[in-house]
Amino acid sequence: MIRHEKTNLPHIYLIVNHLTGRKYVGQHCGKNLNYFCSGVYIKNSIRKHGKNNFSRIILEEGKFTPEQLDVLETKHIKSQNCVVPKGYNIAAEGNGRYSYNRVPWNKGGNCYTDEMRQKMSESHTGKTLEPEHKAKIGDSMRGVPKNYLSGKAKAVEVLIEDEWVMFESGSHAARDLNLDPSTVAKVCKGYKNMSQTKGYKIRNYETTT
């Protein structure tokens, strides 16, 4: 039986694909009663199979804080066993799309802590580059397209379980897949291979249309 449950309270929800049995757990503040889900991978599957083949079930609801929702979401992701490839959740943590911001480089993640940023800033204060150093930087960047250097956001696709999933930008893909954003950009441009992105194949969406 297809169910599309709604609530105006903060809640944890479960999406079930009745064609494949795969599941997705997410969280929502409850302010939008028309909200269905937000996971990139699950939304791609809904487009493929049709919304009428999916149920949305409320697992828990209440006046939860964002931190409490994260904890509850993590609990239900584990209990439902819905992390890729068995399900649609890309991350095992609640609110996993922001997980790469929570783990610093020195602990195996993909970001710098505030303390690390401060130390780097202090180490470079008052320093100037020698002409030879500037020339080396210039040489290393020759041949790199200007649109790559400009940092303009472009949609990318990532191959997940034999299915190309589109992300709004390389930074969004990096955030959801717990990768380094600059590495994702370089892989898209062919400057690094996919061994640098945990084996994910990544390509610019515009080159596939």
C-alpha positions as YAML, in Angstrom:
chain: A
units: angstrom
residues:
- id: 1
  name: MET
  ca: [0.00, 0.00, 0.00]
- id: 2
  name: ILE
  ca: [1.40, 3.40, -1.02]
- id: 3
  name: ARG
  ca: [1.51, 5.92, 1.86]
- id: 4
  name: HIS
  ca: [2.38, 9.63, 1.70]
- id: 5
  name: GLU
  ca: [2.36, 10.73, 5.34]
- id: 6
  name: LYS
  ca: [2.76, 14.41, 6.30]
- id: 7
  name: THR
  ca: [3.24, 16.43, 9.50]
- id: 8
  name: ASN
  ca: [3.94, 20.06, 10.37]
- id: 9
  name: LEU
  ca: [6.33, 19.05, 13.17]
- id: 10
  name: PRO
  ca: [10.06, 18.32, 12.88]
- id: 11
  name: HIS
  ca: [10.33, 14.65, 11.95]
- id: 12
  name: ILE
  ca: [12.27, 11.67, 10.67]
- id: 13
  name: TYR
  ca: [10.78, 10.01, 7.60]
- id: 14
  name: LEU
  ca: [11.31, 6.79, 5.65]
- id: 15
  name: ILE
  ca: [10.99, 6.53, 1.86]
- id: 16
  name: VAL
  ca: [10.34, 3.04, 0.47]
- id: 17
  name: ASN
  ca: [10.68, 2.05, -3.19]
- id: 18
  name: HIS
  ca: [7.97, -0.61, -3.65]
- id: 19
  name: LEU
  ca: [9.55, -1.80, -6.90]
- id: 20
  name: THR
  ca: [13.00, -2.56, -5.51]
- id: 21
  name: GLY
  ca: [12.54, -2.56, -1.74]
- id: 22
  name: ARG
  ca: [15.31, -0.01, -1.24]
- id: 23
  name: LYS
  ca: [14.86, 2.63, 1.46]
- id: 24
  name: TYR
  ca: [15.92, 6.15, 2.40]
- id: 25
  name: VAL
  ca: [15.83, 7.88, 5.79]
- id: 26
  name: GLY
  ca: [15.74, 11.67, 6.05]
- id: 27
  name: GLN
  ca: [14.76, 14.54, 8.30]
- id: 28
  name: HIS
  ca: [12.62, 17.65, 7.84]
- id: 29
  name: CYS
  ca: [11.65, 20.68, 9.91]
- id: 30
  name: GLY
  ca: [7.98, 20.18, 9.06]
- id: 31
  name: LYS
  ca: [7.31, 23.68, 7.75]
- id: 32
  name: ASN
  ca: [6.47, 22.51, 4.22]
- id: 33
  name: LEU
  ca: [3.64, 19.97, 4.09]
- id: 34
  name: ASN
  ca: [4.34, 19.32, 0.40]
- id: 35
  name: TYR
  ca: [7.92, 18.29, 1.12]
- id: 36
  name: PHE
  ca: [8.67, 14.69, 0.11]
- id: 37
  name: CYS
  ca: [12.44, 14.14, 0.37]
- id: 38
  name: SER
  ca: [15.78, 15.78, -0.43]
- id: 39
  name: GLY
  ca: [18.39, 13.08, -0.96]
- id: 40
  name: VAL
  ca: [20.08, 13.39, -4.35]
- id: 41
  name: TYR
  ca: [20.21, 9.65, -4.99]
- id: 42
  name: ILE
  ca: [16.62, 8.95, -3.88]
- id: 43
  name: LYS
  ca: [15.26, 11.89, -5.93]
- id: 44
  name: ASN
  ca: [17.04, 10.53, -8.98]
- id: 45
  name: SER
  ca: [15.36, 7.14, -8.41]
- id: 46
  name: ILE
  ca: [11.94, 8.77, -7.96]
- id: 47
  name: ARG
  ca: [12.35, 10.48, -11.34]
- id: 48
  name: LYS
  ca: [13.25, 7.12, -12.84]
- id: 49
  name: HIS
  ca: [10.50, 4.95, -11.29]
- id: 50
  name: GLY
  ca: [7.74, 7.51, -10.65]
- id: 51
  name: LYS
  ca: [6.62, 8.98, -7.32]
- id: 52
  name: ASN
  ca: [3.55, 6.72, -7.17]
- id: 53
  name: ASN
  ca: [5.84, 3.76, -6.55]
- id: 54
  name: PHE
  ca: [7.24, 5.27, -3.33]
- id: 55
  name: SER
  ca: [5.81, 5.54, 0.17]
- id: 56
  name: ARG
  ca: [6.72, 8.26, 2.68]
- id: 57
  name: ILE
  ca: [6.31, 7.10, 6.28]
- id: 58
  name: ILE
  ca: [6.78, 9.22, 9.44]
- id: 59
  name: LEU
  ca: [9.07, 7.36, 11.84]
- id: 60
  name: GLU
  ca: [9.28, 9.98, 14.59]
- id: 61
  name: GLU
  ca: [7.88, 13.48, 15.06]
- id: 62
  name: GLY
  ca: [8.05, 16.11, 17.78]
- id: 63
  name: LYS
  ca: [9.57, 19.43, 18.77]
- id: 64
  name: PHE
  ca: [13.10, 18.22, 18.03]
- id: 65
  name: THR
  ca: [16.15, 20.47, 17.74]
- id: 66
  name: PRO
  ca: [18.38, 20.12, 14.63]
- id: 67
  name: GLU
  ca: [20.93, 18.28, 16.76]
- id: 68
  name: GLN
  ca: [18.29, 15.83, 18.00]
- id: 69
  name: LEU
  ca: [17.11, 15.24, 14.44]
- id: 70
  name: ASP
  ca: [20.69, 14.39, 13.42]
- id: 71
  name: VAL
  ca: [20.92, 11.80, 16.21]
- id: 72
  name: LEU
  ca: [17.54, 10.28, 15.38]
- id: 73
  name: GLU
  ca: [18.28, 10.19, 11.66]
- id: 74
  name: THR
  ca: [21.58, 8.40, 12.28]
- id: 75
  name: LYS
  ca: [19.79, 5.85, 14.47]
- id: 76
  name: HIS
  ca: [17.16, 5.10, 11.84]
- id: 77
  name: ILE
  ca: [19.63, 4.97, 8.94]
- id: 78
  name: LYS
  ca: [21.40, 2.21, 10.87]
- id: 79
  name: SER
  ca: [18.23, 0.34, 11.89]
- id: 80
  name: GLN
  ca: [16.78, 0.46, 8.37]
- id: 81
  name: ASN
  ca: [20.14, -0.57, 6.83]
- id: 82
  name: CYS
  ca: [19.67, 1.89, 3.99]
- id: 83
  name: VAL
  ca: [23.17, 3.13, 3.14]
- id: 84
  name: VAL
  ca: [24.29, 2.64, -0.48]
- id: 85
  name: PRO
  ca: [24.35, 0.02, -1.99]
- id: 86
  name: LYS
  ca: [21.54, -1.51, 0.08]
- id: 87
  name: GLY
  ca: [19.57, 1.74, 0.25]
- id: 88
  name: TYR
  ca: [19.60, 5.34, -0.95]
- id: 89
  name: ASN
  ca: [21.44, 7.10, 1.91]
- id: 90
  name: ILE
  ca: [24.89, 8.15, 0.72]
- id: 91
  name: ALA
  ca: [26.08, 8.96, 4.25]
- id: 92
  name: ALA
  ca: [25.59, 6.89, 7.41]
- id: 93
  name: GLU
  ca: [25.34, 9.98, 9.60]
- id: 94
  name: GLY
  ca: [22.31, 12.15, 10.20]
- id: 95
  name: ASN
  ca: [22.32, 15.24, 7.99]
- id: 96
  name: GLY
  ca: [25.19, 13.47, 6.18]
- id: 97
  name: ARG
  ca: [25.29, 16.00, 3.34]
- id: 98
  name: TYR
  ca: [27.32, 18.22, 5.70]
- id: 99
  name: SER
  ca: [29.54, 15.44, 7.03]
- id: 100
  name: TYR
  ca: [32.72, 16.55, 5.22]
- id: 101
  name: ASN
  ca: [32.58, 19.86, 7.12]
- id: 102
  name: ARG
  ca: [32.65, 17.98, 10.42]
- id: 103
  name: VAL
  ca: [35.84, 15.96, 9.93]
- id: 104
  name: PRO
  ca: [39.13, 17.87, 9.69]
- id: 105
  name: TRP
  ca: [42.09, 16.84, 7.54]
- id: 106
  name: ASN
  ca: [44.15, 15.73, 10.54]
- id: 107
  name: LYS
  ca: [41.42, 13.23, 11.45]
- id: 108
  name: GLY
  ca: [40.93, 11.76, 8.00]
- id: 109
  name: GLY
  ca: [38.31, 14.21, 6.74]
- id: 110
  name: ASN
  ca: [38.21, 16.88, 4.07]
- id: 111
  name: CYS
  ca: [38.33, 20.22, 5.82]
- id: 112
  name: TYR
  ca: [40.41, 22.41, 8.11]
- id: 113
  name: THR
  ca: [39.44, 23.24, 11.69]
- id: 114
  name: ASP
  ca: [39.26, 26.92, 12.72]
- id: 115
  name: GLU
  ca: [42.47, 26.43, 14.68]
- id: 116
  name: MET
  ca: [44.26, 25.00, 11.63]
- id: 117
  name: ARG
  ca: [43.06, 27.89, 9.46]
- id: 118
  name: GLN
  ca: [44.28, 30.41, 12.04]
- id: 119
  name: LYS
  ca: [47.74, 28.82, 12.19]
- id: 120
  name: MET
  ca: [48.01, 28.81, 8.38]
- id: 121
  name: SER
  ca: [46.97, 32.44, 8.24]
- id: 122
  name: GLU
  ca: [49.54, 33.44, 10.86]
- id: 123
  name: SER
  ca: [52.29, 31.47, 9.11]
- id: 124
  name: HIS
  ca: [51.70, 33.44, 5.89]
- id: 125
  name: THR
  ca: [51.21, 36.89, 7.40]
- id: 126
  name: GLY
  ca: [53.78, 39.38, 6.14]
- id: 127
  name: LYS
  ca: [55.33, 36.93, 3.70]
- id: 128
  name: THR
  ca: [55.93, 37.70, 0.02]
- id: 129
  name: LEU
  ca: [56.69, 35.27, -2.76]
- id: 130
  name: GLU
  ca: [60.04, 35.31, -4.50]
- id: 131
  name: PRO
  ca: [59.93, 35.92, -8.30]
- id: 132
  name: GLU
  ca: [61.14, 32.34, -8.90]
- id: 133
  name: HIS
  ca: [58.29, 30.96, -6.76]
- id: 134
  name: LYS
  ca: [55.73, 33.07, -8.62]
- id: 135
  name: ALA
  ca: [57.09, 31.82, -11.95]
- id: 136
  name: LYS
  ca: [56.71, 28.18, -10.83]
- id: 137
  name: ILE
  ca: [53.09, 28.81, -9.85]
- id: 138
  name: GLY
  ca: [52.44, 30.42, -13.23]
- id: 139
  name: ASP
  ca: [54.03, 27.49, -15.06]
- id: 140
  name: SER
  ca: [51.97, 24.96, -13.10]
- id: 141
  name: MET
  ca: [48.71, 26.69, -14.07]
- id: 142
  name: ARG
  ca: [49.42, 27.12, -17.78]
- id: 143
  name: GLY
  ca: [47.02, 25.09, -19.88]
- id: 144
  name: VAL
  ca: [44.35, 25.03, -17.17]
- id: 145
  name: PRO
  ca: [41.10, 26.44, -18.63]
- id: 146
  name: LYS
  ca: [39.97, 29.83, -17.31]
- id: 147
  name: ASN
  ca: [36.50, 28.55, -16.43]
- id: 148
  name: TYR
  ca: [38.18, 25.99, -14.13]
- id: 149
  name: LEU
  ca: [40.13, 28.74, -12.38]
- id: 150
  name: SER
  ca: [37.06, 30.96, -12.05]
- id: 151
  name: GLY
  ca: [35.34, 28.43, -9.80]
- id: 152
  name: LYS
  ca: [31.95, 28.81, -11.51]
- id: 153
  name: ALA
  ca: [29.57, 26.14, -10.25]
- id: 154
  name: LYS
  ca: [28.50, 23.56, -12.82]
- id: 155
  name: ALA
  ca: [26.37, 20.46, -12.45]
- id: 156
  name: VAL
  ca: [28.24, 17.16, -12.26]
- id: 157
  name: GLU
  ca: [27.26, 13.49, -12.43]
- id: 158
  name: VAL
  ca: [28.60, 10.72, -10.21]
- id: 159
  name: LEU
  ca: [28.36, 7.02, -11.01]
- id: 160
  name: ILE
  ca: [26.71, 5.35, -8.00]
- id: 161
  name: GLU
  ca: [25.73, 1.68, -8.25]
- id: 162
  name: ASP
  ca: [25.84, 1.73, -12.07]
- id: 163
  name: GLU
  ca: [23.59, 4.81, -12.20]
- id: 164
  name: TRP
  ca: [24.68, 8.37, -13.04]
- id: 165
  name: VAL
  ca: [23.37, 10.69, -10.31]
- id: 166
  name: MET
  ca: [23.35, 14.44, -10.97]
- id: 167
  name: PHE
  ca: [24.52, 16.94, -8.35]
- id: 168
  name: GLU
  ca: [23.93, 20.69, -8.51]
- id: 169
  name: SER
  ca: [27.68, 21.33, -8.51]
- id: 170
  name: GLY
  ca: [31.01, 19.73, -7.77]
- id: 171
  name: SER
  ca: [30.96, 21.20, -4.27]
- id: 172
  name: HIS
  ca: [27.55, 19.62, -3.63]
- id: 173
  name: ALA
  ca: [28.89, 16.24, -4.78]
- id: 174
  name: ALA
  ca: [31.94, 16.65, -2.54]
- id: 175
  name: ARG
  ca: [29.74, 17.56, 0.41]
- id: 176
  name: ASP
  ca: [27.40, 14.60, -0.01]
- id: 177
  name: LEU
  ca: [30.12, 12.04, -0.78]
- id: 178
  name: ASN
  ca: [32.61, 13.27, 1.84]
- id: 179
  name: LEU
  ca: [35.24, 14.26, -0.73]
- id: 180
  name: ASP
  ca: [37.63, 17.17, -1.19]
- id: 181
  name: PRO
  ca: [35.88, 19.78, -3.42]
- id: 182
  name: SER
  ca: [39.06, 20.79, -5.22]
- id: 183
  name: THR
  ca: [39.83, 17.16, -6.04]
- id: 184
  name: VAL
  ca: [36.33, 16.66, -7.45]
- id: 185
  name: ALA
  ca: [36.85, 19.67, -9.71]
- id: 186
  name: LYS
  ca: [40.19, 18.38, -10.94]
- id: 187
  name: VAL
  ca: [38.81, 14.88, -11.63]
- id: 188
  name: CYS
  ca: [36.01, 16.45, -13.70]
- id: 189
  name: LYS
  ca: [38.61, 18.32, -15.72]
- id: 190
  name: GLY
  ca: [40.84, 15.28, -16.13]
- id: 191
  name: TYR
  ca: [43.67, 16.59, -13.96]
- id: 192
  name: LYS
  ca: [43.31, 13.71, -11.46]
- id: 193
  name: ASN
  ca: [42.01, 10.15, -11.76]
- id: 194
  name: MET
  ca: [39.12, 8.60, -9.83]
- id: 195
  name: SER
  ca: [41.48, 6.91, -7.36]
- id: 196
  name: GLN
  ca: [41.55, 10.36, -5.71]
- id: 197
  name: THR
  ca: [37.76, 10.31, -5.20]
- id: 198
  name: LYS
  ca: [37.35, 6.95, -3.43]
- id: 199
  name: GLY
  ca: [36.75, 5.25, -6.76]
- id: 200
  name: TYR
  ca: [33.76, 7.39, -7.77]
- id: 201
  name: LYS
  ca: [33.57, 8.23, -11.47]
- id: 202
  name: ILE
  ca: [32.70, 11.93, -11.81]
- id: 203
  name: ARG
  ca: [32.01, 13.95, -14.92]
- id: 204
  name: ASN
  ca: [30.64, 17.37, -15.83]
- id: 205
  name: TYR
  ca: [26.93, 17.16, -16.59]
- id: 206
  name: GLU
  ca: [27.18, 19.60, -19.49]
- id: 207
  name: THR
  ca: [29.51, 17.26, -21.38]
- id: 208
  name: THR
  ca: [26.97, 14.43, -21.30]
- id: 209
  name: THR
  ca: [23.96, 16.26, -22.72]
...
